[in-house]
């Protein structure tokens, strides 16, 4: 019997997955996204004052937000 190749279940802006993206999001990821949204709205610490993981997440989220806004 041949295995059926996986099918894309979600795709957006050149990114696709064969699994539900909600199951790929950890609690830590959700917390970082929420912290990023608050940081963008209210300001706060500079990147230099953050831990490496948080600063990297904020830089990635900021870049992706800028790309999404440019596509609108």
Backbone as XML, in Angstrom:
<?xml version="1.0"?>
<chain id="A" units="angstrom">
  <residue number="1" name="UNK">
    <atom name="N" x="0.811" y="-1.174" z="0.000"/>
    <atom name="CA" x="0.000" y="0.000" z="0.000"/>
    <atom name="C" x="0.869" y="1.258" z="0.000"/>
  </residue>
  <residue number="2" name="UNK">
    <atom name="N" x="0.509" y="2.247" z="-0.817"/>
    <atom name="CA" x="1.259" y="3.506" z="-0.858"/>
    <atom name="C" x="0.696" y="4.493" z="0.148"/>
  </residue>
  <residue number="3" name="UNK">
    <atom name="N" x="1.587" y="5.169" z="0.809"/>
    <atom name="CA" x="1.157" y="6.184" z="1.769"/>
    <atom name="C" x="0.703" y="7.435" z="1.017"/>
  </residue>
  <residue number="4" name="UNK">
    <atom name="N" x="-0.335" y="8.049" z="1.502"/>
    <atom name="CA" x="-0.827" y="9.288" z="0.914"/>
    <atom name="C" x="0.094" y="10.428" z="1.336"/>
  </residue>
  <residue number="5" name="UNK">
    <atom name="N" x="0.540" y="11.239" z="0.394"/>
    <atom name="CA" x="1.411" y="12.359" z="0.778"/>
    <atom name="C" x="0.633" y="13.357" z="1.643"/>
  </residue>
  <residue number="6" name="UNK">
    <atom name="N" x="1.320" y="14.003" z="2.561"/>
    <atom name="CA" x="0.626" y="14.970" z="3.417"/>
    <atom name="C" x="0.065" y="16.126" z="2.584"/>
  </residue>
  <residue number="7" name="UNK">
    <atom name="N" x="-1.067" y="16.648" z="3.016"/>
    <atom name="CA" x="-1.707" y="17.763" z="2.329"/>
    <atom name="C" x="-1.545" y="19.032" z="3.144"/>
  </residue>
  <residue number="8" name="UNK">
    <atom name="N" x="-1.415" y="20.123" z="2.462"/>
    <atom name="CA" x="-1.325" y="21.420" z="3.128"/>
    <atom name="C" x="-2.693" y="21.747" z="3.719"/>
  </residue>
  <residue number="9" name="UNK">
    <atom name="N" x="-2.699" y="22.086" z="5.020"/>
    <atom name="CA" x="-3.953" y="22.441" z="5.682"/>
    <atom name="C" x="-4.040" y="23.934" z="5.989"/>
  </residue>
  <residue number="10" name="UNK">
    <atom name="N" x="-2.918" y="24.636" z="5.880"/>
    <atom name="CA" x="-2.898" y="26.080" z="6.109"/>
    <atom name="C" x="-1.756" y="26.678" z="5.311"/>
  </residue>
  <residue number="11" name="UNK">
    <atom name="N" x="-2.010" y="27.808" z="4.653"/>
    <atom name="CA" x="-0.965" y="28.504" z="3.905"/>
    <atom name="C" x="-1.273" y="29.999" z="3.893"/>
  </residue>
  <residue number="12" name="UNK">
    <atom name="N" x="-0.214" y="30.795" z="4.027"/>
    <atom name="CA" x="-0.369" y="32.249" z="3.971"/>
    <atom name="C" x="0.988" y="32.886" z="3.747"/>
  </residue>
  <residue number="13" name="UNK">
    <atom name="N" x="1.046" y="33.833" z="2.830"/>
    <atom name="CA" x="2.258" y="34.622" z="2.569"/>
    <atom name="C" x="3.502" y="33.754" z="2.379"/>
  </residue>
  <residue number="14" name="UNK">
    <atom name="N" x="3.377" y="32.705" z="1.605"/>
    <atom name="CA" x="4.531" y="31.868" z="1.291"/>
    <atom name="C" x="4.900" y="30.855" z="2.362"/>
  </residue>
  <residue number="15" name="UNK">
    <atom name="N" x="4.082" y="30.723" z="3.407"/>
    <atom name="CA" x="4.336" y="29.758" z="4.470"/>
    <atom name="C" x="3.197" y="28.744" z="4.458"/>
  </residue>
  <residue number="16" name="UNK">
    <atom name="N" x="3.537" y="27.484" z="4.567"/>
    <atom name="CA" x="2.515" y="26.437" z="4.554"/>
    <atom name="C" x="2.867" y="25.365" z="5.579"/>
  </residue>
  <residue number="17" name="UNK">
    <atom name="N" x="1.825" y="24.676" z="6.062"/>
    <atom name="CA" x="2.041" y="23.584" z="7.000"/>
    <atom name="C" x="1.040" y="22.467" z="6.722"/>
  </residue>
  <residue number="18" name="UNK">
    <atom name="N" x="1.441" y="21.275" z="7.063"/>
    <atom name="CA" x="0.560" y="20.121" z="6.883"/>
    <atom name="C" x="-0.100" y="19.736" z="8.211"/>
  </residue>
  <residue number="19" name="UNK">
    <atom name="N" x="0.128" y="20.533" z="9.249"/>
    <atom name="CA" x="-0.494" y="20.304" z="10.553"/>
    <atom name="C" x="-1.197" y="21.583" z="10.984"/>
  </residue>
  <residue number="20" name="UNK">
    <atom name="N" x="-2.174" y="21.454" z="11.830"/>
    <atom name="CA" x="-2.906" y="22.616" z="12.326"/>
    <atom name="C" x="-1.931" y="23.558" z="13.023"/>
  </residue>
  <residue number="21" name="UNK">
    <atom name="N" x="-1.861" y="24.828" z="12.591"/>
    <atom name="CA" x="-0.899" y="25.747" z="13.205"/>
    <atom name="C" x="-1.180" y="26.017" z="14.678"/>
  </residue>
  <residue number="22" name="UNK">
    <atom name="N" x="-2.427" y="25.900" z="15.120"/>
    <atom name="CA" x="-2.717" y="26.137" z="16.540"/>
    <atom name="C" x="-1.988" y="25.140" z="17.421"/>
  </residue>
  <residue number="23" name="UNK">
    <atom name="N" x="-1.803" y="23.925" z="16.945"/>
    <atom name="CA" x="-1.114" y="22.927" z="17.758"/>
    <atom name="C" x="0.392" y="23.174" z="17.797"/>
  </residue>
  <residue number="24" name="UNK">
    <atom name="N" x="0.897" y="24.052" z="16.953"/>
    <atom name="CA" x="2.321" y="24.353" z="16.905"/>
    <atom name="C" x="2.700" y="25.533" z="17.797"/>
  </residue>
  <residue number="25" name="UNK">
    <atom name="N" x="1.716" y="26.229" z="18.344"/>
    <atom name="CA" x="1.971" y="27.420" z="19.138"/>
    <atom name="C" x="2.022" y="27.037" z="20.611"/>
  </residue>
  <residue number="26" name="UNK">
    <atom name="N" x="3.155" y="27.302" z="21.226"/>
    <atom name="CA" x="3.331" y="26.966" z="22.639"/>
    <atom name="C" x="2.809" y="28.105" z="23.518"/>
  </residue>
  <residue number="27" name="UNK">
    <atom name="N" x="2.687" y="27.841" z="24.787"/>
    <atom name="CA" x="2.297" y="28.875" z="25.735"/>
    <atom name="C" x="3.312" y="30.002" z="25.763"/>
  </residue>
  <residue number="28" name="UNK">
    <atom name="N" x="4.598" y="29.649" z="25.653"/>
    <atom name="CA" x="5.644" y="30.661" z="25.638"/>
    <atom name="C" x="5.512" y="31.552" z="24.403"/>
  </residue>
  <residue number="29" name="UNK">
    <atom name="N" x="5.192" y="30.952" z="23.254"/>
    <atom name="CA" x="5.019" y="31.729" z="22.034"/>
    <atom name="C" x="3.870" y="32.719" z="22.174"/>
  </residue>
  <residue number="30" name="UNK">
    <atom name="N" x="2.772" y="32.264" z="22.742"/>
    <atom name="CA" x="1.614" y="33.136" z="22.946"/>
    <atom name="C" x="1.982" y="34.298" z="23.862"/>
  </residue>
  <residue number="31" name="UNK">
    <atom name="N" x="2.712" y="34.016" z="24.921"/>
    <atom name="CA" x="3.126" y="35.064" z="25.862"/>
    <atom name="C" x="4.032" y="36.080" z="25.178"/>
  </residue>
  <residue number="32" name="UNK">
    <atom name="N" x="4.929" y="35.613" z="24.320"/>
    <atom name="CA" x="5.824" y="36.531" z="23.609"/>
    <atom name="C" x="5.053" y="37.413" z="22.627"/>
  </residue>
  <residue number="33" name="UNK">
    <atom name="N" x="4.075" y="36.851" z="21.945"/>
    <atom name="CA" x="3.263" y="37.646" z="21.013"/>
    <atom name="C" x="2.481" y="38.704" z="21.785"/>
  </residue>
  <residue number="34" name="UNK">
    <atom name="N" x="1.895" y="38.324" z="22.911"/>
    <atom name="CA" x="1.149" y="39.282" z="23.721"/>
    <atom name="C" x="2.065" y="40.378" z="24.266"/>
  </residue>
  <residue number="35" name="UNK">
    <atom name="N" x="3.259" y="40.014" z="24.723"/>
    <atom name="CA" x="4.217" y="40.999" z="25.228"/>
    <atom name="C" x="4.657" y="41.936" z="24.105"/>
  </residue>
  <residue number="36" name="UNK">
    <atom name="N" x="4.847" y="41.391" z="22.900"/>
    <atom name="CA" x="5.234" y="42.206" z="21.750"/>
    <atom name="C" x="4.148" y="43.230" z="21.429"/>
  </residue>
  <residue number="37" name="UNK">
    <atom name="N" x="2.889" y="42.788" z="21.428"/>
    <atom name="CA" x="1.775" y="43.706" z="21.127"/>
    <atom name="C" x="1.730" y="44.842" z="22.144"/>
  </residue>
  <residue number="38" name="UNK">
    <atom name="N" x="1.907" y="44.531" z="23.418"/>
    <atom name="CA" x="1.927" y="45.568" z="24.454"/>
    <atom name="C" x="3.118" y="46.498" z="24.262"/>
  </residue>
  <residue number="39" name="UNK">
    <atom name="N" x="4.262" y="45.951" z="23.916"/>
    <atom name="CA" x="5.480" y="46.730" z="23.688"/>
    <atom name="C" x="5.282" y="47.693" z="22.528"/>
  </residue>
  <residue number="40" name="UNK">
    <atom name="N" x="4.660" y="47.211" z="21.440"/>
    <atom name="CA" x="4.415" y="48.076" z="20.274"/>
    <atom name="C" x="3.421" y="49.185" z="20.626"/>
  </residue>
  <residue number="41" name="UNK">
    <atom name="N" x="2.415" y="48.865" z="21.414"/>
    <atom name="CA" x="1.364" y="49.833" z="21.726"/>
    <atom name="C" x="1.803" y="50.845" z="22.781"/>
  </residue>
  <residue number="42" name="UNK">
    <atom name="N" x="2.473" y="50.372" z="23.831"/>
    <atom name="CA" x="2.772" y="51.234" z="24.971"/>
    <atom name="C" x="4.252" y="51.575" z="25.126"/>
  </residue>
  <residue number="43" name="UNK">
    <atom name="N" x="5.114" y="50.939" z="24.334"/>
    <atom name="CA" x="6.548" y="51.154" z="24.499"/>
    <atom name="C" x="7.052" y="50.384" z="25.701"/>
  </residue>
  <residue number="44" name="UNK">
    <atom name="N" x="8.190" y="50.771" z="26.172"/>
    <atom name="CA" x="8.735" y="50.083" z="27.339"/>
    <atom name="C" x="10.229" y="49.898" z="27.190"/>
  </residue>
  <residue number="45" name="UNK">
    <atom name="N" x="10.684" y="48.755" z="27.619"/>
    <atom name="CA" x="12.127" y="48.485" z="27.606"/>
    <atom name="C" x="12.702" y="48.518" z="26.200"/>
  </residue>
  <residue number="46" name="UNK">
    <atom name="N" x="13.948" y="48.926" z="26.134"/>
    <atom name="CA" x="14.679" y="48.852" z="24.866"/>
    <atom name="C" x="15.122" y="47.416" z="24.647"/>
  </residue>
  <residue number="47" name="UNK">
    <atom name="N" x="15.377" y="47.078" z="23.386"/>
    <atom name="CA" x="15.818" y="45.710" z="23.071"/>
    <atom name="C" x="17.065" y="45.327" z="23.860"/>
  </residue>
  <residue number="48" name="UNK">
    <atom name="N" x="17.952" y="46.299" z="24.074"/>
    <atom name="CA" x="19.203" y="46.032" z="24.793"/>
    <atom name="C" x="18.962" y="45.635" z="26.247"/>
  </residue>
  <residue number="49" name="UNK">
    <atom name="N" x="17.790" y="45.977" z="26.774"/>
    <atom name="CA" x="17.471" y="45.680" z="28.162"/>
    <atom name="C" x="16.741" y="44.351" z="28.327"/>
  </residue>
  <residue number="50" name="UNK">
    <atom name="N" x="16.391" y="43.719" z="27.219"/>
    <atom name="CA" x="15.652" y="42.455" z="27.248"/>
    <atom name="C" x="16.599" y="41.268" z="27.246"/>
  </residue>
  <residue number="51" name="UNK">
    <atom name="N" x="16.064" y="40.132" z="27.628"/>
    <atom name="CA" x="16.811" y="38.895" z="27.476"/>
    <atom name="C" x="16.917" y="38.552" z="25.992"/>
  </residue>
  <residue number="52" name="UNK">
    <atom name="N" x="17.866" y="37.708" z="25.644"/>
    <atom name="CA" x="18.128" y="37.380" z="24.240"/>
    <atom name="C" x="16.913" y="36.747" z="23.554"/>
  </residue>
  <residue number="53" name="UNK">
    <atom name="N" x="16.238" y="35.845" z="24.221"/>
    <atom name="CA" x="15.093" y="35.157" z="23.610"/>
    <atom name="C" x="13.956" y="36.135" z="23.314"/>
  </residue>
  <residue number="54" name="UNK">
    <atom name="N" x="13.655" y="37.012" z="24.273"/>
    <atom name="CA" x="12.591" y="37.988" z="24.080"/>
    <atom name="C" x="12.962" y="38.994" z="22.991"/>
  </residue>
  <residue number="55" name="UNK">
    <atom name="N" x="14.193" y="39.492" z="23.006"/>
    <atom name="CA" x="14.632" y="40.452" z="21.991"/>
    <atom name="C" x="14.578" y="39.827" z="20.597"/>
  </residue>
  <residue number="56" name="UNK">
    <atom name="N" x="15.021" y="38.594" z="20.462"/>
    <atom name="CA" x="14.977" y="37.928" z="19.160"/>
    <atom name="C" x="13.534" y="37.763" z="18.697"/>
  </residue>
  <residue number="57" name="UNK">
    <atom name="N" x="12.650" y="37.361" z="19.589"/>
    <atom name="CA" x="11.238" y="37.199" z="19.223"/>
    <atom name="C" x="10.650" y="38.535" z="18.777"/>
  </residue>
  <residue number="58" name="UNK">
    <atom name="N" x="10.955" y="39.613" z="19.496"/>
    <atom name="CA" x="10.418" y="40.926" z="19.144"/>
    <atom name="C" x="10.939" y="41.379" z="17.782"/>
  </residue>
  <residue number="59" name="UNK">
    <atom name="N" x="12.197" y="41.137" z="17.505"/>
    <atom name="CA" x="12.758" y="41.512" z="16.199"/>
    <atom name="C" x="12.089" y="40.733" z="15.069"/>
  </residue>
  <residue number="60" name="UNK">
    <atom name="N" x="11.883" y="39.450" z="15.269"/>
    <atom name="CA" x="11.221" y="38.627" z="14.255"/>
    <atom name="C" x="9.783" y="39.088" z="14.047"/>
  </residue>
  <residue number="61" name="UNK">
    <atom name="N" x="9.060" y="39.289" z="15.144"/>
    <atom name="CA" x="7.663" y="39.728" z="15.042"/>
    <atom name="C" x="7.567" y="41.105" z="14.389"/>
  </residue>
  <residue number="62" name="UNK">
    <atom name="N" x="8.481" y="42.001" z="14.707"/>
    <atom name="CA" x="8.477" y="43.345" z="14.119"/>
    <atom name="C" x="8.727" y="43.276" z="12.611"/>
  </residue>
  <residue number="63" name="UNK">
    <atom name="N" x="9.660" y="42.425" z="12.203"/>
    <atom name="CA" x="9.947" y="42.262" z="10.771"/>
    <atom name="C" x="8.736" y="41.685" z="10.034"/>
  </residue>
  <residue number="64" name="UNK">
    <atom name="N" x="8.112" y="40.673" z="10.613"/>
    <atom name="CA" x="6.956" y="40.055" z="9.961"/>
    <atom name="C" x="5.759" y="41.008" z="9.919"/>
  </residue>
  <residue number="65" name="UNK">
    <atom name="N" x="5.588" y="41.811" z="10.957"/>
    <atom name="CA" x="4.512" y="42.799" z="10.966"/>
    <atom name="C" x="4.746" y="43.838" z="9.867"/>
  </residue>
  <residue number="66" name="UNK">
    <atom name="N" x="5.983" y="44.273" z="9.708"/>
    <atom name="CA" x="6.303" y="45.249" z="8.651"/>
    <atom name="C" x="6.036" y="44.644" z="7.272"/>
  </residue>
  <residue number="67" name="UNK">
    <atom name="N" x="6.387" y="43.380" z="7.085"/>
    <atom name="CA" x="6.111" y="42.715" z="5.794"/>
    <atom name="C" x="4.620" y="42.626" z="5.541"/>
  </residue>
  <residue number="68" name="UNK">
    <atom name="N" x="3.853" y="42.246" z="6.559"/>
    <atom name="CA" x="2.404" y="42.113" z="6.402"/>
    <atom name="C" x="1.766" y="43.463" z="6.100"/>
  </residue>
  <residue number="69" name="UNK">
    <atom name="N" x="2.234" y="44.512" z="6.747"/>
    <atom name="CA" x="1.698" y="45.856" z="6.491"/>
    <atom name="C" x="2.048" y="46.351" z="5.089"/>
  </residue>
  <residue number="70" name="UNK">
    <atom name="N" x="3.213" y="45.970" z="4.598"/>
    <atom name="CA" x="3.624" y="46.374" z="3.241"/>
    <atom name="C" x="2.802" y="45.685" z="2.178"/>
  </residue>
  <residue number="71" name="UNK">
    <atom name="N" x="2.296" y="44.501" z="2.485"/>
    <atom name="CA" x="1.508" y="43.729" z="1.511"/>
    <atom name="C" x="0.062" y="44.210" z="1.423"/>
  </residue>
  <residue number="72" name="UNK">
    <atom name="N" x="-0.380" y="44.993" z="2.400"/>
    <atom name="CA" x="-1.786" y="45.451" z="2.401"/>
    <atom name="C" x="-2.042" y="46.504" z="1.365"/>
  </residue>
</chain>
